[in-house]
Amino acid sequence: MAIIYGDDSSNVRAGKVINIHRYEWNTRTSCPGTSGYSTAWFYQNSFNKLESNSTIIIQAYVSGYNNSAGSMQGVIYVGNQNEESGVGYNYTGSGYLKMWMVNSAIANNTQTGTINFGVGYRAANGGSNERPFDFFNPTSSDDNRIGQAGSIFLVTEVMP
């Protein structure tokens, strides 16, 4: 399958996933609070980017425990670029296990090779000590019904 252009040229790699990385993070960690407009980075790693004109899609599925701020501004960086996406979770009066998702597609990063990426949050209003929950990746010490919760990060490289 290929995309055929008006001049009869084609691109057989268009729209294809050419690289995917999956990361797991299972360490119970206190959520750092934000300070003003600064971003609290809670997960950072690296991946191998194959093509300079590819799109990088990052999907972060983060587990947490207890209530804190109900809405946070999610931030993802890939190499030297930041991308913000509005995210939140269902704030309730009880502090149980929560799932928080941050997703972004970065299409204009031309770097290749080993690229750093990170996932974080900030308060768009510049508030201090804002955070989505008290702990990332809760364990049975938070609630004996949980066992060990973890977070998953997917980095997918797609050709345009």
N, C-alpha and C positions, 0 to 999 in steps of 0.2 A: 504494500500500500504506500502511496506517495501523494504529495500535493503537487499538482501540475499547474504551472503558471501560464499566463497568456502567451509567452514567447516559447512555449513547449518545454521549457526547462522544468526540472522537478527537484523536490527535496524529499528523499525517502526517510529522513530522520525526523521530520516535523511532527510535533505532538507526541513523541515517544519518550518514555522514561528511560534515561540512559544510566542512571546511578541512583541508588537509594541507600541510606544509612539509618540504622535504628539504634537508639541509645536508651538505656534504662538507668534510672536513678532511684535507689531505694533507701537512702540514708535519711533517717528522721533528723530534721534540721529546723531550728527556730527561724521564722520569717523575719528578715530585717525590715525595719521601718524606713520609710522614705524620709528625705530631708529636703524641703522646698520642692523644686522641680527636678531634682536629680533622680536618676533611675537606680533602683535596687536590683542589681543583676543576681539572679539566684542559680542559674545554670549556664555554664560555658564549656565548650568543647571545640573540636575541629573536624573537618571532613575534607575529602579530596574532590575538588571540582574539576571536571574533565574538559568542559568546553567554555570558551569566553562568551559566547552569545546565548548560553542557556538561561533558563529561569530556575531559580531556587525556591522551592516551596517548603516552608517549615511549619510543622504541626506539633504543638506542645500540649500534652494532656497531663495536667499537674494535679496531684492529690494533696489535700490539706485537711486540717482539723481545726475546729472552733471558728467562731465568727470574729471578724474584725471589720474592715471597710467593705461595704457591699459592692462597690464599683471601683475598678482600678483601670488605668490605661496600660495595656500590654505593650511591650516594646521588644522587638527582635532586631539583632544586628547580624549581618553577614559581611565579613571582611570589614570594609571601611564604611558601610552604609547602615543606617538605622531605619526601621520601618515601624510605625506605630499602628496598633489596631485596638479599637475599643472592645474591651471584654469585661465580663463580670460573672457573677454567679448568683444563685437564688439565696439571698440573705434571709435567714430565718431566726427566730428567737432562740433556737437551740443549737448548740455547737456540736454538730456531728461531722462525719466524713463529707468532704466537699470535693467536687471536680471542677477544675478551672481550665479553660482552653484558650490558647493563644495561637493564631494561625496567620501566616503572611506569605505572599509571593513577591520575590525580589527579582525583577527582570532586567535591570540595567547594571549588574555587577559583572565587569569584564575580567575579573581576576580568575586565574586557574591555579591548580595545585592545592596545597594545604591551606584551607581557609578557616579562620576562626568564626564561631557563631555564638550567640548568647541570647538568653530569654530573661526578661525582667519585667518590672512594673514601676509605675510612678503615679502620683496623684496629679491629675491635670489642673487642680486648683492650687497646687503648690503647698498642700498641707504637710505637716510633719508627722512622723511615726505612723504613716498610713501603710497598710499591708492587707493582703486578701484574707489571710487566716493567721492563727498563732504558730502553727507548725506545718512544714511540708512532710509528706510521706509518713503519716501517723502509724503507730504500732499499737500493740495490745496494752502498752502503758497508758495510752490515751483512752482506749475503749477496748475491753477484752473481747469484743465481738469482731474486731478488725483483723488481728494477726499482724501482717506487714503489708501496708499499702505502698505503692510506688508510682513513679511518673515515667512517661514515655515521650521521647522526642524523635520525630521522623524528619529527615532531611532528604528531599527528593529533587533530583535534577532532571529537568524536562527541556527538550529542544523546542524552540518556538515554531 
